Amino acid sequence: MVTSEWGAIYKELGAQPVINATGSVTLLGGSTPVPEVKEAMDRADSAFIPLIELEKAAGDEIARLCGVPAAWITSGAGSALTLASAAFMAGSDDDLIQQLPDTTGLKDEIVIQHREQYWYDRCLQFSGAKLVLAGDENGTNEDDIRAAITDKTCALHVPVVEQAPKDPNVVPLDKVIEIAKDVGVYASVDAAGQIFPLENFGKYVRMGADFQCIAAKYMGAPHSTGLALGTEDIIEAIGRHSFVGYEGRRIRGLGRPHKVDRQEMMGCVAAVQRWFKLDHESRLAAAEQESLEIIKPLRDIPGVSAELIDNIIAHQPFGVTIGVDEEVVGFNNEDLVVKLKEGDPPVWTRTMDNAPLTIHVFGLNPGEAKLVGESIAAVVRG
């Protein structure tokens, strides 16, 4: 609910808080740690601990829960991608770790299918790795992938979005893993949002991938935490490239800026433990109900369409798709986004190329779903 205390700490600095109707996006702060996570973070203040030891202990617990050989807590899923690409190139060799991002003499190419390029593949390049596209905009087949592999290839990379329709014009993940094994390169999976069903934790590693990442923010962990899951060799190498390798082993790896504090590590562990015990039926039912609260004020308004999203897979279940008919209401979907941001309080949503708005309830506080629906209705009615 928006009260006089809502966002007061930001207003005191002269900054404007907003209603987050977009979802768990980094631009708006990503997540709000759940009570169990906040408690774990507070308890972590009681003592200091060598973080190189805590990383190992926390990783062991997460690996046990996820059913994978090894795990590591990173500074978000993007950090996991950068550290993994460094590990693919330099492994655990201290001299090569310190050579990066200079990739001279290293296998430094990561193959990704042309139609699977995405916003975060840039994170793979921060280590010095180079992306090589297999196929073209029309699609990729197995021969295209094999043709893109050279003596400079270190890995094949696949982003996984299980909740999206399958693209028939790309090679499926299991085949990509098979090719990677056949030619002797690493198989890498970006599964940042794949937190439900629970089997997705480690699923791709169990399929044969050497690495997968997860964004822990989606489970109510601190925004700037993520998980690297994988083989013992890859996770060992990631640790050597990471900030604790830099400080604990005095090896100047490129992961030094990717720092995670002890409170965040314990909060991340608590978030994963909670997630595996959570009543997900109740969680999903609550998300559906909040989505319906957004729709209620919009029913029967001429020129407005509001439809429930019925997806329950991955990180943002349910939600609402909202569009306006410019000929009826006098403005388009992009205008609606702007008008909502200019409201009091500002409601942040987004659209691309004037497509209908996709609203998610992940970032909404109690009572805010109704407010979002009423704000949209007020803007449309003028």
C-alpha positions in Angstrom: 0.0 0.0 0.0 1.2 3.5 -0.8 1.3 5.4 2.6 3.1 8.5 3.8 6.1 6.2 4.6 6.2 4.6 1.2 9.6 5.3 -0.3 10.3 7.9 2.3 14.0 7.0 2.5 14.4 7.8 -1.2 12.3 11.0 -1.0 14.6 12.2 1.8 17.4 12.2 -0.8 15.3 13.9 -3.4 14.8 10.7 -5.4 11.5 9.5 -6.7 10.3 6.0 -5.7 8.1 4.1 -8.2 5.6 1.3 -8.3 7.3 -1.6 -10.0 4.8 -3.2 -12.3 7.5 -4.5 -14.7 8.8 -7.4 -12.6 12.2 -8.4 -11.3 14.3 -6.1 -13.4 17.8 -4.8 -12.5 16.8 -1.3 -13.6 14.3 -1.0 -10.7 16.4 -2.8 -8.1 15.7 -6.4 -8.9 14.3 -7.9 -5.7 13.2 -7.4 -2.1 14.9 -10.0 0.2 12.2 -12.1 1.9 12.2 -12.2 5.8 14.1 -15.5 6.0 16.9 -14.0 3.8 17.0 -10.8 5.9 17.3 -12.8 9.1 20.2 -14.8 7.6 21.9 -11.7 6.5 21.5 -10.1 10.0 22.9 -13.3 11.6 25.9 -13.1 9.3 26.9 -9.8 10.9 27.7 -11.7 14.2 31.2 -12.7 13.0 33.7 -12.3 10.2 34.8 -15.3 8.1 37.3 -16.0 5.3 35.2 -15.6 2.3 37.1 -18.2 0.3 36.0 -20.7 2.9 32.4 -19.4 3.0 32.1 -19.6 -0.7 33.1 -23.3 -0.6 30.8 -24.2 2.3 27.8 -22.2 0.8 28.5 -23.8 -2.6 28.5 -27.3 -1.2 25.1 -26.7 0.4 23.6 -25.3 -2.8 25.1 -28.1 -4.9 23.5 -30.6 -2.5 20.1 -29.0 -2.8 20.3 -28.7 -6.6 21.8 -32.2 -7.2 24.9 -31.1 -9.1 28.6 -31.7 -8.5 29.5 -28.2 -7.4 28.2 -24.6 -7.1 29.4 -21.1 -6.5 27.7 -17.9 -5.4 28.4 -15.0 -7.9 27.5 -11.4 -8.1 24.4 -12.1 -10.2 23.9 -14.4 -13.1 25.7 -12.0 -15.4 28.8 -12.4 -13.2 28.5 -16.2 -13.4 28.5 -15.9 -17.3 31.7 -13.8 -17.3 33.5 -16.0 -14.8 32.4 -19.1 -16.6 33.7 -17.8 -20.0 37.0 -17.0 -18.3 37.1 -20.6 -16.9 36.4 -22.0 -20.3 39.4 -20.2 -21.7 42.0 -20.3 -18.9 40.8 -23.1 -16.7 42.6 -23.2 -13.3 46.0 -22.2 -14.7 47.2 -19.2 -12.6 49.4 -17.7 -15.3 46.5 -17.8 -17.8 44.1 -16.5 -15.2 46.3 -13.4 -14.8 46.7 -13.1 -18.6 43.0 -12.5 -19.2 41.3 -10.5 -20.8 44.3 -10.9 -23.1 43.4 -14.2 -24.9 46.6 -14.6 -26.9 47.2 -18.3 -27.5 44.0 -19.4 -25.9 40.9 -21.0 -27.2 38.7 -17.9 -27.0 35.7 -18.5 -29.2 32.2 -19.3 -27.9 29.7 -20.4 -30.4 26.0 -19.3 -30.1 23.2 -19.9 -32.6 22.4 -16.8 -34.7 18.7 -16.7 -33.6 19.7 -17.2 -29.9 21.6 -14.0 -29.6 20.3 -12.1 -26.6 20.8 -9.0 -24.5 23.1 -10.8 -21.9 25.4 -12.7 -24.2 27.6 -9.6 -23.8 28.5 -10.9 -20.4 30.4 -13.7 -22.0 32.6 -11.2 -23.8 33.7 -9.3 -20.7 36.4 -11.9 -20.0 37.9 -11.4 -23.5 36.0 -14.2 -25.2 34.7 -13.8 -28.7 31.2 -14.8 -29.8 30.9 -16.8 -33.1 27.4 -17.0 -34.7 26.3 -20.3 -36.1 23.7 -20.3 -38.9 21.9 -17.1 -39.9 18.7 -15.2 -39.2 16.7 -17.9 -40.8 18.0 -20.6 -38.5 20.8 -23.0 -37.5 21.2 -26.7 -38.0 23.7 -29.2 -36.6 26.0 -28.9 -39.6 26.0 -25.1 -39.1 27.2 -25.5 -35.5 29.9 -28.0 -36.5 31.1 -25.6 -39.2 31.4 -22.8 -36.7 33.6 -24.8 -34.4 37.4 -24.3 -35.0 40.5 -25.0 -33.1 39.8 -21.7 -31.3 36.4 -22.8 -29.9 36.2 -23.3 -26.1 32.5 -23.6 -25.6 29.0 -23.8 -27.1 26.5 -21.5 -25.4 22.7 -21.8 -25.2 20.2 -19.4 -23.4 17.2 -21.3 -22.1 13.7 -19.8 -21.7 11.5 -22.8 -21.0 8.3 -20.6 -20.8 8.7 -19.3 -24.3 7.5 -21.1 -27.5 10.1 -23.5 -28.9 11.9 -22.1 -32.0 11.8 -24.9 -34.6 14.7 -23.3 -36.5 17.4 -23.7 -33.8 19.2 -26.8 -32.7 17.7 -28.0 -29.3 19.8 -28.0 -26.2 20.3 -31.7 -25.9 21.7 -31.8 -29.4 24.0 -28.9 -28.7 25.4 -30.6 -25.6 25.9 -33.8 -27.6 27.9 -31.8 -30.2 30.0 -30.2 -27.5 30.8 -33.5 -26.0 31.6 -35.0 -29.4 34.1 -32.3 -30.3 35.5 -31.8 -26.8 34.4 -28.3 -25.9 32.4 -27.0 -23.0 28.6 -26.8 -23.0 27.3 -23.6 -21.3 23.7 -22.7 -20.4 22.2 -19.4 -19.3 19.2 -20.5 -17.3 19.0 -17.3 -15.2 15.2 -17.3 -14.8 14.7 -21.1 -14.6 13.7 -21.4 -11.0 10.5 -23.4 -11.4 9.7 -26.2 -11.6 12.4 -27.1 -9.0 13.9 -29.7 -11.3 15.3 -26.9 -13.4 17.9 -26.3 -10.6 20.8 -28.2 -12.1 18.7 -29.8 -14.8 21.0 -28.7 -17.6 24.1 -29.8 -15.8 22.5 -33.2 -15.3 21.8 -33.2 -19.0 25.5 -33.0 -19.6 26.2 -29.2 -19.6 29.4 -28.1 -17.9 27.8 -25.0 -16.5 24.5 -23.3 -15.9 23.7 -20.0 -14.1 20.7 -18.9 -12.1 19.7 -15.4 -10.9 19.1 -15.8 -7.2 17.1 -12.5 -7.0 14.1 -14.3 -8.4 13.9 -16.3 -5.1 13.9 -13.3 -2.8 17.7 -13.4 -2.4 19.7 -10.1 -2.6 19.5 -8.6 -6.0 23.2 -8.8 -6.7 23.6 -12.6 -6.1 23.5 -15.5 -8.6 24.5 -19.1 -8.8 27.0 -20.9 -11.0 26.2 -24.6 -11.1 28.4 -27.1 -12.9 31.1 -29.7 -12.9 33.7 -29.7 -10.2 36.4 -28.6 -12.6 34.5 -25.6 -13.9 33.3 -24.5 -10.5 36.9 -24.9 -9.2 38.1 -22.7 -12.0 35.4 -20.1 -11.5 36.5 -19.9 -7.8 40.1 -19.2 -8.9 39.0 -16.5 -11.3 36.7 -14.9 -8.7 37.3 -12.1 -6.2 38.1 -14.6 -3.4 40.7 -16.1 -5.7 42.2 -12.7 -6.2 42.3 -11.9 -2.4 42.6 -15.3 -0.9 45.2 -16.8 -3.3 46.7 -13.4 -4.4 46.1 -14.3 -8.1 45.1 -11.3 -10.1 42.0 -12.6 -11.9 39.5 -10.5 -13.7 36.8 -11.5 -11.2 38.0 -9.0 -8.5 35.2 -6.5 -9.2 32.5 -9.2 -8.9 32.4 -9.0 -5.1 29.8 -10.7 -2.9 29.8 -10.0 0.8 29.2 -12.6 3.6 25.7 -11.3 4.3 24.7 -11.7 0.7 26.2 -15.2 0.6 24.2 -16.3 3.6 21.1 -14.6 2.3 21.5 -16.5 -1.0 21.9 -19.8 0.8 18.7 -19.1 2.9 16.8 -18.1 -0.3 17.6 -21.4 -2.0 16.8 -23.4 1.2 13.5 -21.6 1.5 12.7 -22.1 -2.2 13.0 -25.9 -1.9 10.7 -26.0 1.1 8.1 -23.4 -0.2 4.5 -24.1 -0.9 4.6 -23.2 -4.5 0.9 -23.9 -5.1 0.1 -21.1 -2.7 2.8 -18.8 -4.2 1.3 -19.3 -7.7 -2.2 -18.8 -6.5 -1.2 -15.5 -4.9 0.4 -14.4 -8.1 -2.7 -15.3 -10.1 -4.9 -13.4 -7.7 -2.8 -10.3 -7.8 -2.9 -10.4 -11.6 -6.7 -10.6 -11.5 -6.7 -7.6 -9.2 -5.0 -5.6 -12.0 -7.6 -6.7 -14.5 -10.7 -5.9 -12.4 -10.7 -2.1 -12.9 -10.1 -2.5 -16.6 -13.0 -4.7 -17.5 -15.5 -3.1 -19.9 -13.4 0.0 -20.6 -13.8 0.7 -24.3 -10.5 0.5 -26.2 -8.7 -1.5 -23.5 -7.7 -5.1 -23.6 -6.5 -6.9 -20.5 -5.7 -10.6 -20.5 -4.3 -12.9 -17.9 -1.0 -14.6 -18.7 -1.4 -18.2 -17.7 2.3 -19.2 -17.5 3.6 -20.6 -14.3 7.1 -21.7 -15.5 10.3 -19.9 -14.5 10.7 -16.7 -12.6 7.6 -14.5 -13.1 4.3 -16.5 -13.0 1.0 -15.1 -14.3 0.9 -11.4 -15.0 -1.3 -9.4 -17.4 -1.0 -8.3 -21.0 -2.6 -4.9 -21.5 -3.1 -3.0 -24.8 -5.0 0.1 -25.9 -6.7 0.9 -29.2 -5.3 4.3 -30.3 -8.4 5.1 -32.3 -10.6 4.7 -29.3 -8.5 6.1 -26.4 -6.5 8.6 -28.3 -3.0 7.3 -27.6 -1.0 4.1 -28.1 0.8 1.6 -25.9 4.0 3.5 -25.8 2.1 6.7 -24.7 0.5 4.6 -21.9 3.9 3.7 -20.6 4.9 7.3 -20.4 1.6 8.5 -18.9 1.9 5.9 -16.1 5.4 7.0 -15.3 4.2 10.5 -15.0 1.5 9.6 -12.5 1.4 10.0 -8.7 2.8 7.6 -7.7 4.7 6.7 -10.9 3.9 3.3 -12.2 6.7 1.7 -14.2 5.8 -0.7 -17.0 7.4 -1.2 -20.4 6.7 -2.1 -24.0 8.8 -2.6 -27.1 7.8 -1.4 -30.6 4.4 -0.4 -29.3 3.5 -4.0 -28.4 0.9 -4.5 -25.6 2.4 -4.0 -22.1 3.4 -7.1 -20.2 2.8 -6.4 -16.5 4.2 -8.7 -13.8 3.4 -8.8 -10.1 6.8 -9.9 -8.8 7.8 -6.4 -7.7 4.5 -5.3 -6.2 3.9 -4.8 -2.5 0.6 -5.7 -0.9 -2.2 -3.6 -2.2 -0.3 -2.3 -5.2 -1.8 -4.6 -7.8 -5.2 -2.9 -7.3 -3.4 0.5 -7.5 -1.8 -0.5 -10.8 -5.1 -1.5 -12.3 -6.8 1.7 -11.1 -3.9 3.9 -12.4 -4.2 2.4 -15.9 -8.0 2.9 -15.8 -7.6 6.5 -14.7 -5.1 7.2 -17.5 -7.3 5.7 -20.1 -10.4 7.5 -18.9 -8.5 10.8 -18.8 
